[in-house]
Amino acid sequence: MKIAFSPPDITQDEINEVVDTLKSGWITTGPKTKLFEKQLANYCRTTKAAALNSATACMEMTLRLLGIGRGDEVITSAYTYSASASVIAHVGAKVSLVDSAKDSYHIDIDSLAEAITDKTKAVIPVDIAGVMCDYKSIFAAVESKKHLFQAANDLQDAFGRAIVIADAAHSLGAAYGSEVSGEAADFTAFSFHAVKNLTTAEGGAVTWREIDGIDSEGMYKQFMLLSLHGQSKDAFAKAKPGMWDYDIVAPHYKCNMTDMAAALGIAQLRRYAGILAKRRKIIEKYDELLSELNVSCLKHYTEKYTSSGHLYLVRLTEQDEDFRNNVIEGMAAFGVSTNVHYKPLPMHTAYKKLGFDIKDFPNAFEMYKNEISLPLHTLLSDAEVEYVYECFKKVLSGV
């Protein structure tokens, strides 16, 4: 067998929606994008959602909307992909990395609180593999340091503390306690990249909670300005008879979502309950099969939280990088694609150049050194899941 790691799940429903868009004559930002935003906001229990071309753009435009830049600091996790931190550098702020908690993929709450200074304007916790962070504890941490917060504008002043921006690239459809991903943080950025549970090929969206004294519609308009050159009307609005004229209110950026992408998202969102259910079935099958092996698997479903089931993360107990890498090669020999999530940021050249050293992030390194991600996607059959397990078992016994 050949088992892909994470191919997109595209059905005739998605194809029909895209064809409908092509036939409509409107393929850039237009009616389908606006509809997708409304449906997504409803799904996340928020008033508004702004669809852009990536989760990276969503996080960066949120930082820019908040007026965060040079002289400010933003904290994120050392255990994440580069996008969580690169957006901080993009706006000119200082990247501050915090270790993960012991035996956890999530940011350490106590270390987060300690890292907050009078220059900290925001924190970007990272939801991993579909499991949300404990946002109530994160809010408690930022509230404990609110006396240090120095607002630089009215929007920051409305928060009165470091602002919590969730990197929820993995967690659409997840819940922690009574809150779903999208409503738990001040702002939440989702990814709809090709490998994500819900895909628009490339794309993302940002949702936000209601803020006292701040108009959500005005917030949405600011995201639209930021994502389309600061142009006062998008192409859809300009296309109406007699509405050609527009203004450029600021020299902004270009990261809007297209109706082609949104068409995929609309169809995927219609199917999303079934997608999540299939992922849960696969995870529970893996959990059952791997229970007899000397490995530790991330718990996706507990009394506290429900995951979106994005990635199946396994730690090879008491093993090291070399052993893990040999397992990856062994699985490839059987035709099974695996991956690692993640190589901590301080191990990458870009972040070494910023002065980070992995020795200062021992918990993140411990999680990384023996982690392997097994295939998890909705095209997997029961027989393929069992094949992955049998190969994994053989490779572990033979390495």
C-alpha positions as CSV (number, residue, x, y, z in Angstrom):
1,M,0.0,0.0,0.0
2,K,0.9,3.6,-0.4
3,I,-0.5,5.8,2.4
4,A,-0.3,9.5,1.9
5,F,0.1,11.7,5.0
6,S,-2.7,14.3,4.4
7,P,-4.3,14.5,1.0
8,P,-7.3,16.9,0.6
9,D,-10.8,15.3,0.8
10,I,-12.6,16.7,-2.3
11,T,-16.0,15.4,-3.4
12,Q,-18.4,16.2,-6.1
13,D,-20.0,18.7,-3.8
14,E,-16.8,20.9,-3.8
15,I,-16.4,20.5,-7.6
16,N,-20.0,21.6,-8.1
17,E,-19.6,24.6,-5.9
18,V,-16.4,25.7,-7.8
19,V,-18.0,25.1,-11.2
20,D,-20.9,27.3,-10.1
21,T,-18.4,30.0,-9.2
22,L,-16.6,29.7,-12.5
23,K,-19.9,30.0,-14.4
24,S,-21.0,32.9,-12.3
25,G,-18.4,35.2,-13.8
26,W,-17.2,36.2,-10.3
27,I,-14.1,34.4,-9.2
28,T,-12.3,36.9,-6.9
29,T,-13.6,38.3,-3.6
30,G,-17.3,38.5,-4.0
31,P,-20.6,36.9,-2.9
32,K,-19.2,33.5,-2.1
33,T,-16.5,34.9,0.1
34,K,-19.1,37.0,2.0
35,L,-21.3,34.0,2.4
36,F,-18.5,31.8,3.6
37,E,-17.6,34.5,6.2
38,K,-21.2,34.6,7.5
39,Q,-21.4,30.8,7.7
40,L,-18.0,30.6,9.5
41,A,-18.9,33.3,12.0
42,N,-22.1,31.4,12.8
43,Y,-20.2,28.2,13.2
44,C,-17.7,29.8,15.6
45,R,-20.5,31.7,17.5
46,T,-19.0,35.1,16.7
47,T,-20.6,38.2,15.1
48,K,-18.1,38.5,12.3
49,A,-15.4,36.6,10.4
50,A,-12.9,38.0,7.9
51,A,-11.7,35.5,5.3
52,L,-8.1,36.1,4.0
53,N,-5.6,34.1,2.0
54,S,-3.9,32.4,4.9
55,A,-3.8,32.0,8.6
56,T,-0.5,33.8,8.5
57,A,-2.1,36.9,6.9
58,C,-4.9,36.7,9.5
59,M,-2.4,36.8,12.4
60,E,-0.3,39.6,10.8
61,M,-3.3,41.7,9.9
62,T,-4.6,41.3,13.4
63,L,-1.3,42.6,14.8
64,R,-1.4,45.5,12.4
65,L,-5.0,46.3,13.2
66,L,-4.0,46.5,16.9
67,G,-1.2,48.9,16.0
68,I,1.5,46.5,17.3
69,G,5.0,47.1,15.9
70,R,8.5,48.4,16.6
71,G,9.3,48.7,20.3
72,D,6.6,46.2,21.2
73,E,7.0,42.5,22.2
74,V,4.7,39.6,21.3
75,I,5.0,36.2,23.0
76,T,4.4,32.9,21.3
77,S,5.3,29.2,21.8
78,A,8.7,27.7,20.9
79,Y,6.8,24.6,19.9
80,T,5.1,25.7,16.7
81,Y,5.6,26.3,13.0
82,S,7.3,29.5,11.9
83,A,4.2,31.4,11.0
84,S,3.2,31.9,14.6
85,A,6.4,33.9,15.2
86,S,7.3,35.2,11.7
87,V,4.2,37.5,11.8
88,I,5.6,39.2,14.9
89,A,8.9,39.9,13.0
90,H,6.9,41.1,10.0
91,V,5.3,44.0,12.0
92,G,8.7,45.0,13.5
93,A,7.9,43.8,17.0
94,K,10.3,41.6,19.1
95,V,9.6,37.9,19.1
96,S,9.5,36.4,22.6
97,L,9.4,32.6,22.8
98,V,8.2,30.6,25.7
99,D,8.8,26.9,26.4
100,S,6.0,24.3,26.3
101,A,4.8,22.9,29.6
102,K,6.4,19.6,30.7
103,D,5.1,16.7,28.7
104,S,2.8,19.0,26.7
105,Y,2.7,20.4,23.2
106,H,1.1,23.6,24.5
107,I,2.7,26.8,25.9
108,D,3.6,26.7,29.6
109,I,1.2,29.1,31.4
110,D,3.5,30.0,34.3
111,S,6.4,30.7,31.9
112,L,4.0,32.8,29.8
113,A,3.1,35.0,32.8
114,E,6.7,35.4,33.7
115,A,7.6,36.5,30.2
116,I,5.1,39.4,30.1
117,T,6.8,42.8,30.4
118,D,5.7,46.4,30.0
119,K,6.4,46.0,26.3
120,T,4.2,43.0,25.8
121,K,1.2,43.9,23.6
122,A,0.0,40.4,22.7
123,V,0.4,36.7,23.1
124,I,-0.1,34.1,20.4
125,P,-0.9,30.7,22.0
126,V,-0.9,27.7,19.6
127,D,-3.5,25.0,19.4
128,I,-1.8,21.8,18.5
129,A,-3.1,18.9,16.4
130,G,-6.7,20.0,16.9
131,V,-6.5,20.4,20.7
132,M,-7.2,23.9,22.0
133,C,-5.1,25.6,24.6
134,D,-6.6,26.3,28.1
135,Y,-7.6,29.9,27.3
136,K,-9.1,30.5,30.7
137,S,-5.7,29.9,32.2
138,I,-4.1,32.0,29.5
139,F,-6.4,34.9,30.2
140,A,-5.7,34.5,33.9
141,A,-2.0,34.8,33.1
142,V,-2.3,38.0,31.1
143,E,-4.7,39.5,33.6
144,S,-2.1,38.9,36.4
145,K,0.2,41.3,34.5
146,K,-2.3,43.8,33.3
147,H,-0.7,46.4,35.6
148,L,2.3,46.4,33.3
149,F,0.3,47.0,30.1
150,Q,0.9,50.3,28.3
151,A,-1.8,50.9,25.6
152,A,-0.5,52.8,22.6
153,N,-4.0,53.5,21.0
154,D,-7.7,53.4,21.8
155,L,-8.1,49.8,20.6
156,Q,-5.3,48.5,22.9
157,D,-6.8,50.6,25.7
158,A,-10.1,48.8,25.2
159,F,-8.4,45.6,26.3
160,G,-6.2,47.0,29.0
161,R,-4.0,44.0,29.0
162,A,-1.9,41.9,26.6
163,I,-4.3,40.7,23.8
164,V,-4.7,37.0,23.2
165,I,-4.5,35.9,19.5
166,A,-5.1,32.2,19.0
167,D,-3.1,30.5,16.4
168,A,-5.9,28.0,15.7
169,A,-4.6,26.8,12.4
170,H,-5.4,23.2,13.6
171,S,-8.5,23.6,15.7
172,L,-11.6,24.6,13.7
173,G,-14.4,22.5,15.2
174,A,-12.6,21.9,18.5
175,A,-14.0,22.8,21.9
176,Y,-12.6,23.4,25.4
177,G,-15.2,23.3,28.1
178,S,-18.2,25.3,26.9
179,E,-16.3,27.3,24.3
180,V,-15.6,26.5,20.7
181,S,-12.5,27.4,18.8
182,G,-13.1,30.9,17.4
183,E,-14.8,32.4,20.4
184,A,-12.3,31.5,23.2
185,A,-9.6,34.0,22.4
186,D,-9.7,37.8,21.7
187,F,-8.9,37.0,18.1
188,T,-8.6,33.5,16.5
189,A,-6.8,32.7,13.2
190,F,-7.8,29.6,11.2
191,S,-5.9,28.0,8.4
192,F,-7.6,26.4,5.3
193,H,-4.4,25.2,3.7
194,A,-4.6,22.0,1.6
195,V,-3.6,19.8,4.5
196,K,-6.1,21.2,7.0
197,N,-9.4,19.5,8.0
198,L,-11.3,22.1,6.0
199,T,-9.5,23.4,3.0
200,T,-9.9,26.2,0.5
201,A,-6.6,25.2,-1.1
202,E,-5.0,28.3,0.4
203,G,-6.8,30.5,2.8
204,G,-7.6,31.5,6.3
205,A,-10.0,33.4,8.4
206,V,-10.0,35.5,11.6
207,T,-12.8,35.7,14.2
208,W,-13.0,37.9,17.3
209,R,-15.0,38.3,20.4
210,E,-17.1,41.4,21.0
211,I,-15.1,44.2,22.6
212,D,-16.7,46.8,24.8
213,G,-16.8,50.1,23.0
214,I,-15.6,48.7,19.7
215,D,-17.9,48.2,16.7
216,S,-17.5,44.8,15.2
217,E,-18.6,46.0,11.8
218,G,-16.0,48.7,11.9
219,M,-13.4,46.0,12.9
220,Y,-14.4,43.9,9.9
221,K,-14.0,47.0,7.6
222,Q,-10.5,47.5,8.9
223,F,-9.6,43.9,8.1
224,M,-10.9,44.5,4.6
225,L,-8.9,47.7,4.2
226,L,-5.8,45.9,5.4
227,S,-6.2,43.0,3.1
228,L,-6.9,45.0,-0.1
229,H,-4.4,47.8,-0.5
230,G,-6.4,50.1,1.8
231,Q,-9.0,50.4,-0.9
232,S,-12.3,51.8,0.3
233,K,-14.3,49.5,-1.9
234,D,-13.5,45.9,-3.0
235,A,-14.0,44.8,-6.6
236,F,-17.5,43.4,-5.8
237,A,-18.7,46.8,-4.5
238,K,-17.1,48.7,-7.4
239,A,-18.8,46.5,-9.9
240,K,-22.2,47.9,-9.0
241,P,-23.5,50.4,-11.6
242,G,-22.0,53.9,-11.1
243,M,-19.9,52.7,-8.1
244,W,-16.5,52.7,-9.8
245,D,-15.0,55.5,-7.7
246,Y,-12.9,54.6,-4.6
247,D,-10.3,55.9,-2.3
248,I,-7.0,54.5,-1.0
249,V,-7.1,55.3,2.7
250,A,-3.6,53.8,3.5
251,P,-0.8,52.0,1.7
252,H,-1.9,48.5,3.0
253,Y,-1.5,44.9,1.9
254,K,-2.9,42.3,-0.5
255,C,-4.2,39.1,1.1
256,N,-7.9,38.8,0.3
257,M,-9.7,35.5,-0.2
258,T,-11.2,34.7,-3.6
259,D,-14.6,33.3,-4.4
260,M,-12.9,30.3,-6.0
261,A,-11.4,29.5,-2.6
262,A,-14.5,30.4,-0.7
263,A,-16.5,28.0,-2.9
264,L,-14.4,25.1,-1.6
265,G,-14.8,26.3,1.9
266,I,-18.6,26.6,1.7
267,A,-18.9,23.0,0.4
268,Q,-16.4,21.7,3.0
269,L,-18.2,23.5,5.9
270,R,-21.5,21.8,4.8
271,R,-19.7,18.4,5.2
272,Y,-17.6,19.4,8.2
273,A,-19.7,17.5,10.9
274,G,-19.1,14.3,8.9
275,I,-15.4,15.1,8.4
276,L,-14.9,15.6,12.2
277,A,-16.8,12.4,12.9
278,K,-14.6,10.4,10.5
279,R,-11.5,11.8,12.0
280,R,-12.7,10.8,15.5
281,K,-13.4,7.3,14.3
282,I,-9.8,7.0,12.9
283,I,-8.3,8.4,16.1
284,E,-10.2,6.0,18.3
285,K,-9.1,3.1,16.1
286,Y,-5.4,4.2,16.3
287,D,-5.8,4.7,20.1
288,E,-7.1,1.1,20.4
289,L,-4.4,-0.4,18.2
290,L,-1.5,1.5,19.6
291,S,-2.4,0.9,23.3
292,E,-0.3,-2.2,23.3
293,L,2.8,-0.4,22.1
294,N,5.4,1.5,24.2
295,V,4.3,4.8,22.9
296,S,2.4,7.9,24.2
297,C,-0.3,9.3,22.0
298,L,-1.8,12.8,22.3
299,K,-5.3,12.6,23.9
300,H,-7.8,14.2,21.6
301,Y,-11.0,13.6,23.5
302,T,-11.4,14.1,27.3
303,E,-13.9,15.4,29.8
304,K,-12.3,18.9,29.4
305,Y,-12.0,19.2,25.7
306,T,-12.9,17.8,22.3
307,S,-10.4,18.0,19.5
308,S,-10.9,18.7,15.8
309,G,-8.6,15.6,15.3
310,H,-6.2,17.3,12.9
311,L,-3.0,15.4,13.6
312,Y,-2.2,12.1,15.3
313,L,0.9,12.8,17.4
314,V,2.9,9.9,18.9
315,R,5.9,10.0,21.2
316,L,8.3,7.0,21.1
317,T,8.8,6.5,24.8
318,E,12.4,6.9,26.1
319,Q,13.7,7.2,22.5
320,D,15.8,9.9,20.8
321,E,15.9,11.8,17.5
322,D,18.0,9.1,15.7
323,F,15.6,6.4,16.7
324,R,12.6,8.5,15.6
325,N,14.3,9.3,12.3
326,N,15.0,5.6,11.6
327,V,11.3,4.9,12.3
328,I,10.3,7.5,9.7
329,E,12.6,5.8,7.2
330,G,11.3,2.4,8.1
331,M,7.7,3.5,7.6
332,A,8.6,5.1,4.2
333,A,10.0,1.7,3.1
334,F,6.5,0.3,3.7
335,G,5.0,3.1,1.7
336,V,3.6,5.0,4.7
337,S,4.2,8.7,4.8
338,T,4.8,10.2,8.3
339,N,5.9,13.6,9.6
340,V,7.1,15.5,12.7
341,H,5.2,18.2,14.4
342,Y,7.1,20.3,15.2
343,K,10.8,21.0,15.1
344,P,10.9,23.8,17.8
345,L,11.7,27.3,16.4
346,P,15.0,27.7,18.3
347,M,16.4,24.8,16.3
348,H,15.9,26.7,13.0
349,T,18.5,29.1,11.6
350,A,16.2,32.1,11.4
351,Y,15.5,31.9,15.1
352,K,19.0,31.1,16.1
353,K,20.0,34.4,14.4
354,L,17.4,36.1,16.7
355,G,19.4,34.8,19.6
356,F,17.3,31.8,20.6
357,D,19.0,28.5,21.8
358,I,17.1,25.3,22.1
359,K,18.9,24.6,25.4
360,D,16.6,27.3,26.9
361,F,13.6,25.3,25.9
362,P,14.1,21.8,27.3
363,N,10.4,20.8,27.4
364,A,9.9,21.7,23.8
365,F,13.0,19.7,22.8
366,E,11.8,16.7,24.9
367,M,8.5,16.7,23.0
368,Y,10.1,17.0,19.6
369,K,13.0,14.5,19.9
370,N,10.8,11.4,19.8
371,E,7.6,12.7,18.2
372,I,6.2,11.1,15.0
373,S,2.9,12.0,13.3
374,L,1.0,9.1,11.7
375,P,-1.3,9.6,8.7
376,L,-4.7,11.0,9.6
377,H,-7.2,12.0,7.0
378,T,-10.7,11.3,6.0
379,L,-9.8,9.2,2.9
380,L,-8.2,6.5,5.1
381,S,-10.0,3.2,5.2
382,D,-10.1,0.9,8.2
383,A,-7.8,-1.5,6.3
384,E,-5.3,1.3,5.7
385,V,-5.4,2.4,9.4
386,E,-4.6,-1.3,10.3
387,Y,-1.9,-1.4,7.7
388,V,-0.3,1.7,9.2
389,Y,-0.4,0.1,12.6
390,E,1.1,-3.2,11.5
391,C,3.9,-1.4,9.7
392,F,4.5,0.8,12.8
393,K,4.6,-2.2,15.0
394,K,7.1,-4.0,12.7
395,V,9.4,-1.0,12.4
396,L,9.4,-0.3,16.2
397,S,10.4,-3.9,16.9
398,G,13.1,-3.9,14.2
399,V,14.8,-0.5,14.7
